[in-house]
Amino acid sequence: MIVTFQHLRTIPYFSKRPGLCRGGSTAWATRHGLDFKDFVRNGIEEEKLLAVGDAFALGLVKWAHECVARDAQAGSDNG
């Protein structure tokens, strides 16, 4: 599964407001050797995030799966 920048901008678990600010996102990606610009453009494979292994990366993968499941459910409700 590809985790997208939209997932990063909407993750609800880590602050009062959803998402992580751009500066925080960039710093987090740099700290873990991730190409932030590529992440914004193309997303990142969940396996790479799972390999990072920190709480934010794991939460981001969890959130991405929840979003995909919610969107699939919404699609089946409309069809």
N, CA, C and O atoms as a Maestro MAE file, in Angstrom:
{
 s_m_m2io_version
 :::
 2.0.0
}

f_m_ct {
 s_m_title
 :::
 protein
 m_atom[316] {
  # First column is atom index #
  i_m_mmod_type
  r_m_x_coord
  r_m_y_coord
  r_m_z_coord
  i_m_residue_number
  s_m_chain_name
  s_m_pdb_residue_name
  s_m_pdb_atom_name
  i_m_atomic_number
  :::
  1 25 0.842 -1.174 0.000 1 A "MET " " N  " 7
  2 3 0.000 0.000 0.000 1 A "MET " " CA " 6
  3 2 0.889 1.240 0.000 1 A "MET " " C  " 6
  4 15 1.944 1.267 0.634 1 A "MET " " O  " 8
  5 25 0.447 2.254 -0.716 2 A "ILE " " N  " 7
  6 3 1.164 3.528 -0.745 2 A "ILE " " CA " 6
  7 2 0.506 4.475 0.265 2 A "ILE " " C  " 6
  8 15 -0.699 4.722 0.215 2 A "ILE " " O  " 8
  9 25 1.311 4.985 1.161 3 A "VAL " " N  " 7
  10 3 0.863 5.999 2.125 3 A "VAL " " CA " 6
  11 2 1.144 7.350 1.477 3 A "VAL " " C  " 6
  12 15 2.253 7.601 1.005 3 A "VAL " " O  " 8
  13 25 0.141 8.214 1.458 4 A "THR " " N  " 7
  14 3 0.252 9.472 0.722 4 A "THR " " CA " 6
  15 2 0.456 10.671 1.651 4 A "THR " " C  " 6
  16 15 0.303 10.583 2.869 4 A "THR " " O  " 8
  17 25 0.806 11.782 1.026 5 A "PHE " " N  " 7
  18 3 0.945 13.039 1.765 5 A "PHE " " CA " 6
  19 2 -0.393 13.433 2.389 5 A "PHE " " C  " 6
  20 15 -0.427 14.025 3.467 5 A "PHE " " O  " 8
  21 25 -1.484 13.109 1.719 6 A "GLN " " N  " 7
  22 3 -2.816 13.395 2.285 6 A "GLN " " CA " 6
  23 2 -3.003 12.660 3.609 6 A "GLN " " C  " 6
  24 15 -3.579 13.219 4.542 6 A "GLN " " O  " 8
  25 25 -2.539 11.449 3.708 7 A "HIS " " N  " 7
  26 3 -2.605 10.722 4.981 7 A "HIS " " CA " 6
  27 2 -1.808 11.461 6.047 7 A "HIS " " C  " 6
  28 15 -2.259 11.613 7.182 7 A "HIS " " O  " 8
  29 25 -0.619 11.918 5.669 8 A "LEU " " N  " 7
  30 3 0.235 12.649 6.606 8 A "LEU " " CA " 6
  31 2 -0.443 13.931 7.085 8 A "LEU " " C  " 6
  32 15 -0.345 14.293 8.257 8 A "LEU " " O  " 8
  33 25 -1.126 14.609 6.177 9 A "ARG " " N  " 7
  34 3 -1.759 15.897 6.516 9 A "ARG " " CA " 6
  35 2 -3.053 15.739 7.314 9 A "ARG " " C  " 6
  36 15 -3.576 16.719 7.844 9 A "ARG " " O  " 8
  37 25 -3.572 14.515 7.403 10 A "THR " " N  " 7
  38 3 -4.859 14.325 8.087 10 A "THR " " CA " 6
  39 2 -4.798 13.379 9.276 10 A "THR " " C  " 6
  40 15 -5.819 13.154 9.925 10 A "THR " " O  " 8
  41 25 -3.635 12.821 9.582 11 A "ILE " " N  " 7
  42 3 -3.529 11.856 10.684 11 A "ILE " " CA " 6
  43 2 -3.990 12.501 11.998 11 A "ILE " " C  " 6
  44 15 -3.518 13.583 12.346 11 A "ILE " " O  " 8
  45 25 -4.899 11.855 12.727 12 A "PRO " " N  " 7
  46 3 -5.493 12.492 13.901 12 A "PRO " " CA " 6
  47 2 -4.818 12.199 15.237 12 A "PRO " " C  " 6
  48 15 -5.206 12.802 16.237 12 A "PRO " " O  " 8
  49 25 -3.856 11.330 15.310 13 A "TYR " " N  " 7
  50 3 -3.439 10.795 16.602 13 A "TYR " " CA " 6
  51 2 -2.402 11.593 17.378 13 A "TYR " " C  " 6
  52 15 -2.223 11.338 18.569 13 A "TYR " " O  " 8
  53 25 -1.716 12.539 16.768 14 A "PHE " " N  " 7
  54 3 -0.493 13.043 17.376 14 A "PHE " " CA " 6
  55 2 -0.515 14.485 17.843 14 A "PHE " " C  " 6
  56 15 0.493 14.976 18.350 14 A "PHE " " O  " 8
  57 25 -1.618 15.169 17.689 15 A "SER " " N  " 7
  58 3 -1.732 16.536 18.204 15 A "SER " " CA " 6
  59 2 -3.208 16.897 18.295 15 A "SER " " C  " 6
  60 15 -4.079 16.109 17.925 15 A "SER " " O  " 8
  61 25 -3.471 18.091 18.788 16 A "LYS " " N  " 7
  62 3 -4.865 18.532 18.918 16 A "LYS " " CA " 6
  63 2 -5.535 18.663 17.556 16 A "LYS " " C  " 6
  64 15 -6.726 18.389 17.412 16 A "LYS " " O  " 8
  65 25 -4.761 19.084 16.555 17 A "ARG " " N  " 7
  66 3 -5.286 19.233 15.196 17 A "ARG " " CA " 6
  67 2 -4.784 18.085 14.324 17 A "ARG " " C  " 6
  68 15 -3.680 17.585 14.535 17 A "ARG " " O  " 8
  69 25 -5.579 17.668 13.356 18 A "PRO " " N  " 7
  70 3 -5.133 16.592 12.461 18 A "PRO " " CA " 6
  71 2 -3.893 17.006 11.671 18 A "PRO " " C  " 6
  72 15 -3.672 18.183 11.385 18 A "PRO " " O  " 8
  73 25 -3.112 16.019 11.338 19 A "GLY " " N  " 7
  74 3 -1.963 16.245 10.478 19 A "GLY " " CA " 6
  75 2 -0.725 16.688 11.228 19 A "GLY " " C  " 6
  76 15 -0.758 16.986 12.422 19 A "GLY " " O  " 8
  77 25 0.353 16.718 10.493 20 A "LEU " " N  " 7
  78 3 1.633 17.176 11.001 20 A "LEU " " CA " 6
  79 2 2.027 18.359 10.134 20 A "LEU " " C  " 6
  80 15 1.905 18.295 8.911 20 A "LEU " " O  " 8
  81 25 2.500 19.444 10.752 21 A "CYS " " N  " 7
  82 3 2.861 20.638 9.977 21 A "CYS " " CA " 6
  83 2 3.996 20.310 9.009 21 A "CYS " " C  " 6
  84 15 4.709 19.322 9.183 21 A "CYS " " O  " 8
  85 25 4.150 21.139 8.007 22 A "ARG " " N  " 7
  86 3 5.162 20.886 6.975 22 A "ARG " " CA " 6
  87 2 6.564 20.824 7.582 22 A "ARG " " C  " 6
  88 15 7.352 19.944 7.236 22 A "ARG " " O  " 8
  89 25 6.873 21.744 8.477 23 A "GLY " " N  " 7
  90 3 8.192 21.737 9.101 23 A "GLY " " CA " 6
  91 2 8.433 20.475 9.907 23 A "GLY " " C  " 6
  92 15 9.509 19.882 9.831 23 A "GLY " " O  " 8
  93 25 7.438 20.062 10.679 24 A "GLY " " N  " 7
  94 3 7.545 18.834 11.454 24 A "GLY " " CA " 6
  95 2 7.639 17.610 10.561 24 A "GLY " " C  " 6
  96 15 8.385 16.675 10.851 24 A "GLY " " O  " 8
  97 25 6.883 17.619 9.477 25 A "SER " " N  " 7
  98 3 6.907 16.506 8.523 25 A "SER " " CA " 6
  99 2 8.274 16.375 7.869 25 A "SER " " C  " 6
  100 15 8.820 15.279 7.747 25 A "SER " " O  " 8
  101 25 8.814 17.513 7.451 26 A "THR " " N  " 7
  102 3 10.124 17.516 6.797 26 A "THR " " CA " 6
  103 2 11.203 17.031 7.758 26 A "THR " " C  " 6
  104 15 12.048 16.214 7.392 26 A "THR " " O  " 8
  105 25 11.170 17.535 8.984 27 A "ALA " " N  " 7
  106 3 12.166 17.139 9.988 27 A "ALA " " CA " 6
  107 2 12.071 15.645 10.287 27 A "ALA " " C  " 6
  108 15 13.088 14.959 10.389 27 A "ALA " " O  " 8
  109 25 10.844 15.150 10.427 28 A "TRP " " N  " 7
  110 3 10.642 13.726 10.705 28 A "TRP " " CA " 6
  111 2 11.203 12.872 9.566 28 A "TRP " " C  " 6
  112 15 11.914 11.896 9.810 28 A "TRP " " O  " 8
  113 25 10.881 13.243 8.319 29 A "ALA " " N  " 7
  114 3 11.355 12.486 7.161 29 A "ALA " " CA " 6
  115 2 12.887 12.505 7.093 29 A "ALA " " C  " 6
  116 15 13.512 11.470 6.865 29 A "ALA " " O  " 8
  117 25 13.476 13.661 7.287 30 A "THR " " N  " 7
  118 3 14.935 13.791 7.248 30 A "THR " " CA " 6
  119 2 15.584 12.938 8.325 30 A "THR " " C  " 6
  120 15 16.583 12.262 8.080 30 A "THR " " O  " 8
  121 25 15.013 12.976 9.511 31 A "ARG " " N  " 7
  122 3 15.553 12.201 10.641 31 A "ARG " " CA " 6
  123 2 15.599 10.707 10.319 31 A "ARG " " C  " 6
  124 15 16.456 9.982 10.823 31 A "ARG " " O  " 8
  125 25 14.673 10.258 9.477 32 A "HIS " " N  " 7
  126 3 14.589 8.829 9.166 32 A "HIS " " CA " 6
  127 2 15.096 8.478 7.766 32 A "HIS " " C  " 6
  128 15 14.876 7.371 7.276 32 A "HIS " " O  " 8
  129 25 15.775 9.430 7.133 33 A "GLY " " N  " 7
  130 3 16.375 9.158 5.825 33 A "GLY " " CA " 6
  131 2 15.371 9.006 4.700 33 A "GLY " " C  " 6
  132 15 15.657 8.344 3.702 33 A "GLY " " O  " 8
  133 25 14.196 9.609 4.844 34 A "LEU " " N  " 7
  134 3 13.164 9.535 3.808 34 A "LEU " " CA " 6
  135 2 13.224 10.787 2.939 34 A "LEU " " C  " 6
  136 15 13.486 11.880 3.441 34 A "LEU " " O  " 8
  137 25 12.987 10.636 1.662 35 A "ASP " " N  " 7
  138 3 12.973 11.758 0.725 35 A "ASP " " CA " 6
  139 2 11.603 12.432 0.809 35 A "ASP " " C  " 6
  140 15 10.624 11.937 0.253 35 A "ASP " " O  " 8
  141 25 11.546 13.556 1.504 36 A "PHE " " N  " 7
  142 3 10.262 14.214 1.742 36 A "PHE " " CA " 6
  143 2 9.603 14.676 0.442 36 A "PHE " " C  " 6
  144 15 8.395 14.513 0.269 36 A "PHE " " O  " 8
  145 25 10.379 15.243 -0.460 37 A "LYS " " N  " 7
  146 3 9.796 15.712 -1.733 37 A "LYS " " CA " 6
  147 2 9.182 14.555 -2.514 37 A "LYS " " C  " 6
  148 15 8.110 14.697 -3.101 37 A "LYS " " O  " 8
  149 25 9.858 13.417 -2.521 38 A "ASP " " N  " 7
  150 3 9.323 12.248 -3.213 38 A "ASP " " CA " 6
  151 2 8.061 11.744 -2.506 38 A "ASP " " C  " 6
  152 15 7.103 11.326 -3.157 38 A "ASP " " O  " 8
  153 25 8.068 11.786 -1.193 39 A "PHE " " N  " 7
  154 3 6.880 11.394 -0.413 39 A "PHE " " CA " 6
  155 2 5.690 12.262 -0.789 39 A "PHE " " C  " 6
  156 15 4.591 11.751 -1.000 39 A "PHE " " O  " 8
  157 25 5.901 13.569 -0.875 40 A "VAL " " N  " 7
  158 3 4.816 14.488 -1.238 40 A "VAL " " CA " 6
  159 2 4.301 14.173 -2.636 40 A "VAL " " C  " 6
  160 15 3.091 14.149 -2.861 40 A "VAL " " O  " 8
  161 25 5.207 13.931 -3.572 41 A "ARG " " N  " 7
  162 3 4.816 13.697 -4.972 41 A "ARG " " CA " 6
  163 2 4.205 12.318 -5.214 41 A "ARG " " C  " 6
  164 15 3.219 12.181 -5.939 41 A "ARG " " O  " 8
  165 25 4.803 11.302 -4.597 42 A "ASN " " N  " 7
  166 3 4.477 9.929 -4.984 42 A "ASN " " CA " 6
  167 2 3.976 9.034 -3.860 42 A "ASN " " C  " 6
  168 15 3.557 7.903 -4.108 42 A "ASN " " O  " 8
  169 25 4.015 9.524 -2.638 43 A "GLY " " N  " 7
  170 3 3.697 8.666 -1.510 43 A "GLY " " CA " 6
  171 2 4.891 7.783 -1.190 43 A "GLY " " C  " 6
  172 15 5.958 7.913 -1.790 43 A "GLY " " O  " 8
  173 25 4.696 6.888 -0.244 44 A "ILE " " N  " 7
  174 3 5.776 5.997 0.178 44 A "ILE " " CA " 6
  175 2 5.174 4.638 0.511 44 A "ILE " " C  " 6
  176 15 4.071 4.553 1.051 44 A "ILE " " O  " 8
  177 25 5.898 3.593 0.190 45 A "GLU " " N  " 7
  178 3 5.413 2.250 0.480 45 A "GLU " " CA " 6
  179 2 5.324 2.048 1.991 45 A "GLU " " C  " 6
  180 15 6.206 2.465 2.741 45 A "GLU " " O  " 8
  181 25 4.256 1.409 2.415 46 A "GLU " " N  " 7
  182 3 4.076 1.198 3.851 46 A "GLU " " CA " 6
  183 2 5.230 0.410 4.453 46 A "GLU " " C  " 6
  184 15 5.558 0.604 5.623 46 A "GLU " " O  " 8
  185 25 5.851 -0.471 3.682 47 A "GLU " " N  " 7
  186 3 6.969 -1.264 4.206 47 A "GLU " " CA " 6
  187 2 8.121 -0.381 4.662 47 A "GLU " " C  " 6
  188 15 8.773 -0.672 5.664 47 A "GLU " " O  " 8
  189 25 8.374 0.705 3.922 48 A "LYS " " N  " 7
  190 3 9.432 1.636 4.323 48 A "LYS " " CA " 6
  191 2 9.090 2.297 5.650 48 A "LYS " " C  " 6
  192 15 9.961 2.470 6.503 48 A "LYS " " O  " 8
  193 25 7.832 2.665 5.827 49 A "LEU " " N  " 7
  194 3 7.425 3.291 7.085 49 A "LEU " " CA " 6
  195 2 7.470 2.291 8.231 49 A "LEU " " C  " 6
  196 15 7.890 2.630 9.337 49 A "LEU " " O  " 8
  197 25 7.043 1.075 7.974 50 A "LEU " " N  " 7
  198 3 7.104 0.053 9.017 50 A "LEU " " CA " 6
  199 2 8.551 -0.203 9.431 50 A "LEU " " C  " 6
  200 15 8.827 -0.464 10.602 50 A "LEU " " O  " 8
  201 25 9.473 -0.128 8.473 51 A "ALA " " N  " 7
  202 3 10.890 -0.323 8.791 51 A "ALA " " CA " 6
  203 2 11.437 0.812 9.651 51 A "ALA " " C  " 6
  204 15 12.354 0.602 10.444 51 A "ALA " " O  " 8
  205 25 10.878 2.014 9.498 52 A "VAL " " N  " 7
  206 3 11.279 3.132 10.363 52 A "VAL " " CA " 6
  207 2 10.980 2.757 11.811 52 A "VAL " " C  " 6
  208 15 11.819 2.927 12.695 52 A "VAL " " O  " 8
  209 25 9.773 2.245 12.040 53 A "GLY " " N  " 7
  210 3 9.430 1.647 13.318 53 A "GLY " " CA " 6
  211 2 9.081 2.592 14.451 53 A "GLY " " C  " 6
  212 15 8.758 2.122 15.542 53 A "GLY " " O  " 8
  213 25 9.130 3.908 14.247 54 A "ASP " " N  " 7
  214 3 8.746 4.783 15.355 54 A "ASP " " CA " 6
  215 2 7.225 4.899 15.436 54 A "ASP " " C  " 6
  216 15 6.510 4.490 14.521 54 A "ASP " " O  " 8
  217 25 6.748 5.456 16.529 55 A "ALA " " N  " 7
  218 3 5.306 5.519 16.767 55 A "ALA " " CA " 6
  219 2 4.583 6.296 15.675 55 A "ALA " " C  " 6
  220 15 3.477 5.925 15.280 55 A "ALA " " O  " 8
  221 25 5.190 7.363 15.186 56 A "PHE " " N  " 7
  222 3 4.526 8.151 14.153 56 A "PHE " " CA " 6
  223 2 4.406 7.358 12.857 56 A "PHE " " C  " 6
  224 15 3.342 7.351 12.238 56 A "PHE " " O  " 8
  225 25 5.465 6.699 12.443 57 A "ALA " " N  " 7
  226 3 5.426 5.908 11.208 57 A "ALA " " CA " 6
  227 2 4.378 4.804 11.298 57 A "ALA " " C  " 6
  228 15 3.615 4.582 10.358 57 A "ALA " " O  " 8
  229 25 4.346 4.118 12.432 58 A "LEU " " N  " 7
  230 3 3.363 3.044 12.615 58 A "LEU " " CA " 6
  231 2 1.939 3.598 12.631 58 A "LEU " " C  " 6
  232 15 1.028 3.006 12.051 58 A "LEU " " O  " 8
  233 25 1.755 4.731 13.296 59 A "GLY " " N  " 7
  234 3 0.436 5.367 13.318 59 A "GLY " " CA " 6
  235 2 0.005 5.838 11.942 59 A "GLY " " C  " 6
  236 15 -1.174 5.767 11.597 59 A "GLY " " O  " 8
  237 25 0.962 6.322 11.155 60 A "LEU " " N  " 7
  238 3 0.652 6.781 9.806 60 A "LEU " " CA " 6
  239 2 0.189 5.626 8.924 60 A "LEU " " C  " 6
  240 15 -0.757 5.779 8.152 60 A "LEU " " O  " 8
  241 25 0.836 4.492 9.029 61 A "VAL " " N  " 7
  242 3 0.405 3.310 8.269 61 A "VAL " " CA " 6
  243 2 -0.999 2.892 8.721 61 A "VAL " " C  " 6
  244 15 -1.863 2.597 7.896 61 A "VAL " " O  " 8
  245 25 -1.210 2.871 10.021 62 A "LYS " " N  " 7
  246 3 -2.536 2.517 10.562 62 A "LYS " " CA " 6
  247 2 -3.608 3.468 10.017 62 A "LYS " " C  " 6
  248 15 -4.677 3.031 9.592 62 A "LYS " " O  " 8
  249 25 -3.313 4.762 10.034 63 A "TRP " " N  " 7
  250 3 -4.259 5.764 9.547 63 A "TRP " " CA " 6
  251 2 -4.544 5.578 8.053 63 A "TRP " " C  " 6
  252 15 -5.691 5.686 7.620 63 A "TRP " " O  " 8
  253 25 -3.516 5.303 7.279 64 A "ALA " " N  " 7
  254 3 -3.709 5.091 5.843 64 A "ALA " " CA " 6
  255 2 -4.643 3.912 5.588 64 A "ALA " " C  " 6
  256 15 -5.519 3.985 4.726 64 A "ALA " " O  " 8
  257 25 -4.457 2.830 6.334 65 A "HIS " " N  " 7
  258 3 -5.348 1.672 6.183 65 A "HIS " " CA " 6
  259 2 -6.783 2.033 6.583 65 A "HIS " " C  " 6
  260 15 -7.733 1.611 5.924 65 A "HIS " " O  " 8
  261 25 -6.945 2.809 7.655 66 A "GLU " " N  " 7
  262 3 -8.289 3.233 8.068 66 A "GLU " " CA " 6
  263 2 -8.944 4.085 6.984 66 A "GLU " " C  " 6
  264 15 -10.138 3.940 6.720 66 A "GLU " " O  " 8
  265 25 -8.175 4.971 6.354 67 A "CYS " " N  " 7
  266 3 -8.723 5.823 5.291 67 A "CYS " " CA " 6
  267 2 -9.162 4.996 4.094 67 A "CYS " " C  " 6
  268 15 -10.235 5.228 3.538 67 A "CYS " " O  " 8
  269 25 -8.343 4.039 3.697 68 A "VAL " " N  " 7
  270 3 -8.682 3.184 2.553 68 A "VAL " " CA " 6
  271 2 -9.944 2.375 2.858 68 A "VAL " " C  " 6
  272 15 -10.824 2.246 2.006 68 A "VAL " " O  " 8
  273 25 -10.030 1.835 4.065 69 A "ALA " " N  " 7
  274 3 -11.213 1.054 4.449 69 A "ALA " " CA " 6
  275 2 -12.454 1.937 4.479 69 A "ALA " " C  " 6
  276 15 -13.519 1.525 4.018 69 A "ALA " " O  " 8
  277 25 -12.325 3.144 5.016 70 A "ARG " " N  " 7
  278 3 -13.454 4.076 5.073 70 A "ARG " " CA " 6
  279 2 -13.900 4.448 3.666 70 A "ARG " " C  " 6
  280 15 -15.096 4.484 3.378 70 A "ARG " " O  " 8
  281 25 -12.936 4.724 2.787 71 A "ASP " " N  " 7
  282 3 -13.277 5.105 1.412 71 A "ASP " " CA " 6
  283 2 -13.934 3.937 0.664 71 A "ASP " " C  " 6
  284 15 -14.859 4.145 -0.121 71 A "ASP " " O  " 8
  285 25 -13.461 2.722 0.906 72 A "ALA " " N  " 7
  286 3 -14.067 1.542 0.282 72 A "ALA " " CA " 6
  287 2 -15.496 1.365 0.765 72 A "ALA " " C  " 6
  288 15 -16.394 1.062 -0.021 72 A "ALA " " O  " 8
  289 25 -15.704 1.557 2.064 73 A "GLN " " N  " 7
  290 3 -17.041 1.446 2.626 73 A "GLN " " CA " 6
  291 2 -17.970 2.508 2.041 73 A "GLN " " C  " 6
  292 15 -19.118 2.221 1.701 73 A "GLN " " O  " 8
  293 25 -17.466 3.728 1.927 74 A "ALA " " N  " 7
  294 3 -18.280 4.813 1.352 74 A "ALA " " CA " 6
  295 2 -18.637 4.495 -0.094 74 A "ALA " " C  " 6
  296 15 -19.751 4.770 -0.538 74 A "ALA " " O  " 8
  297 25 -17.692 3.918 -0.826 75 A "GLY " " N  " 7
  298 3 -17.953 3.542 -2.213 75 A "GLY " " CA " 6
  299 2 -18.992 2.460 -2.324 75 A "GLY " " C  " 6
  300 15 -19.821 2.499 -3.234 75 A "GLY " " O  " 8
  301 25 -18.977 1.483 -1.419 76 A "SER " " N  " 7
  302 3 -19.966 0.402 -1.484 76 A "SER " " CA " 6
  303 2 -21.336 0.877 -1.021 76 A "SER " " C  " 6
  304 15 -22.361 0.328 -1.426 76 A "SER " " O  " 8
  305 25 -21.352 1.903 -0.167 77 A "ASP " " N  " 7
  306 3 -22.636 2.469 0.267 77 A "ASP " " CA " 6
  307 2 -23.307 3.247 -0.845 77 A "ASP " " C  " 6
  308 15 -24.532 3.364 -0.869 77 A "ASP " " O  " 8
  309 25 -22.511 3.785 -1.773 78 A "ASN " " N  " 7
  310 3 -23.049 4.598 -2.859 78 A "ASN " " CA " 6
  311 2 -23.408 3.778 -4.098 78 A "ASN " " C  " 6
  312 15 -24.034 4.293 -5.025 78 A "ASN " " O  " 8
  313 25 -23.018 2.517 -4.115 79 A "GLY " " N  " 7
  314 3 -23.202 1.764 -5.347 79 A "GLY " " CA " 6
  315 2 -24.130 0.675 -5.158 79 A "GLY " " C  " 6
  316 15 -24.405 -0.070 -6.098 79 A "GLY " " O  " 8
  :::
 }
 m_bond[315] {
  # First column is bond index #
  i_m_from
  i_m_to
  i_m_order
  :::
  1 1 2 1
  2 2 3 1
  3 3 4 2
  4 3 5 1
  5 5 6 1
  6 6 7 1
  7 7 8 2
  8 7 9 1
  9 9 10 1
  10 10 11 1
  11 11 12 2
  12 11 13 1
  13 13 14 1
  14 14 15 1
  15 15 16 2
  16 15 17 1
  17 17 18 1
  18 18 19 1
  19 19 20 2
  20 19 21 1
  21 21 22 1
  22 22 23 1
  23 23 24 2
  24 23 25 1
  25 25 26 1
  26 26 27 1
  27 27 28 2
  28 27 29 1
  29 29 30 1
  30 30 31 1
  31 31 32 2
  32 31 33 1
  33 33 34 1
  34 34 35 1
  35 35 36 2
  36 35 37 1
  37 37 38 1
  38 38 39 1
  39 39 40 2
  40 39 41 1
  41 41 42 1
  42 42 43 1
  43 43 44 2
  44 43 45 1
  45 45 46 1
  46 46 47 1
  47 47 48 2
  48 47 49 1
  49 49 50 1
  50 50 51 1
  51 51 52 2
  52 51 53 1
  53 53 54 1
  54 54 55 1
  55 55 56 2
  56 55 57 1
  57 57 58 1
  58 58 59 1
  59 59 60 2
  60 59 61 1
  61 61 62 1
  62 62 63 1
  63 63 64 2
  64 63 65 1
  65 65 66 1
  66 66 67 1
  67 67 68 2
  68 67 69 1
  69 69 70 1
  70 70 71 1
  71 71 72 2
  72 71 73 1
  73 73 74 1
  74 74 75 1
  75 75 76 2
  76 75 77 1
  77 77 78 1
  78 78 79 1
  79 79 80 2
  80 79 81 1
  81 81 82 1
  82 82 83 1
  83 83 84 2
  84 83 85 1
  85 85 86 1
  86 86 87 1
  87 87 88 2
  88 87 89 1
  89 89 90 1
  90 90 91 1
  91 91 92 2
  92 91 93 1
  93 93 94 1
  94 94 95 1
  95 95 96 2
  96 95 97 1
  97 97 98 1
  98 98 99 1
  99 99 100 2
  100 99 101 1
  101 101 102 1
  102 102 103 1
  103 103 104 2
  104 103 105 1
  105 105 106 1
  106 106 107 1
  107 107 108 2
  108 107 109 1
  109 109 110 1
  110 110 111 1
  111 111 112 2
  112 111 113 1
  113 113 114 1
  114 114 115 1
  115 115 116 2
  116 115 117 1
  117 117 118 1
  118 118 119 1
  119 119 120 2
  120 119 121 1
  121 121 122 1
  122 122 123 1
  123 123 124 2
  124 123 125 1
  125 125 126 1
  126 126 127 1
  127 127 128 2
  128 127 129 1
  129 129 130 1
  130 130 131 1
  131 131 132 2
  132 131 133 1
  133 133 134 1
  134 134 135 1
  135 135 136 2
  136 135 137 1
  137 137 138 1
  138 138 139 1
  139 139 140 2
  140 139 141 1
  141 141 142 1
  142 142 143 1
  143 143 144 2
  144 143 145 1
  145 145 146 1
  146 146 147 1
  147 147 148 2
  148 147 149 1
  149 149 150 1
  150 150 151 1
  151 151 152 2
  152 151 153 1
  153 153 154 1
  154 154 155 1
  155 155 156 2
  156 155 157 1
  157 157 158 1
  158 158 159 1
  159 159 160 2
  160 159 161 1
  161 161 162 1
  162 162 163 1
  163 163 164 2
  164 163 165 1
  165 165 166 1
  166 166 167 1
  167 167 168 2
  168 167 169 1
  169 169 170 1
  170 170 171 1
  171 171 172 2
  172 171 173 1
  173 173 174 1
  174 174 175 1
  175 175 176 2
  176 175 177 1
  177 177 178 1
  178 178 179 1
  179 179 180 2
  180 179 181 1
  181 181 182 1
  182 182 183 1
  183 183 184 2
  184 183 185 1
  185 185 186 1
  186 186 187 1
  187 187 188 2
  188 187 189 1
  189 189 190 1
  190 190 191 1
  191 191 192 2
  192 191 193 1
  193 193 194 1
  194 194 195 1
  195 195 196 2
  196 195 197 1
  197 197 198 1
  198 198 199 1
  199 199 200 2
  200 199 201 1
  201 201 202 1
  202 202 203 1
  203 203 204 2
  204 203 205 1
  205 205 206 1
  206 206 207 1
  207 207 208 2
  208 207 209 1
  209 209 210 1
  210 210 211 1
  211 211 212 2
  212 211 213 1
  213 213 214 1
  214 214 215 1
  215 215 216 2
  216 215 217 1
  217 217 218 1
  218 218 219 1
  219 219 220 2
  220 219 221 1
  221 221 222 1
  222 222 223 1
  223 223 224 2
  224 223 225 1
  225 225 226 1
  226 226 227 1
  227 227 228 2
  228 227 229 1
  229 229 230 1
  230 230 231 1
  231 231 232 2
  232 231 233 1
  233 233 234 1
  234 234 235 1
  235 235 236 2
  236 235 237 1
  237 237 238 1
  238 238 239 1
  239 239 240 2
  240 239 241 1
  241 241 242 1
  242 242 243 1
  243 243 244 2
  244 243 245 1
  245 245 246 1
  246 246 247 1
  247 247 248 2
  248 247 249 1
  249 249 250 1
  250 250 251 1
  251 251 252 2
  252 251 253 1
  253 253 254 1
  254 254 255 1
  255 255 256 2
  256 255 257 1
  257 257 258 1
  258 258 259 1
  259 259 260 2
  260 259 261 1
  261 261 262 1
  262 262 263 1
  263 263 264 2
  264 263 265 1
  265 265 266 1
  266 266 267 1
  267 267 268 2
  268 267 269 1
  269 269 270 1
  270 270 271 1
  271 271 272 2
  272 271 273 1
  273 273 274 1
  274 274 275 1
  275 275 276 2
  276 275 277 1
  277 277 278 1
  278 278 279 1
  279 279 280 2
  280 279 281 1
  281 281 282 1
  282 282 283 1
  283 283 284 2
  284 283 285 1
  285 285 286 1
  286 286 287 1
  287 287 288 2
  288 287 289 1
  289 289 290 1
  290 290 291 1
  291 291 292 2
  292 291 293 1
  293 293 294 1
  294 294 295 1
  295 295 296 2
  296 295 297 1
  297 297 298 1
  298 298 299 1
  299 299 300 2
  300 299 301 1
  301 301 302 1
  302 302 303 1
  303 303 304 2
  304 303 305 1
  305 305 306 1
  306 306 307 1
  307 307 308 2
  308 307 309 1
  309 309 310 1
  310 310 311 1
  311 311 312 2
  312 311 313 1
  313 313 314 1
  314 314 315 1
  315 315 316 2
  :::
 }
}
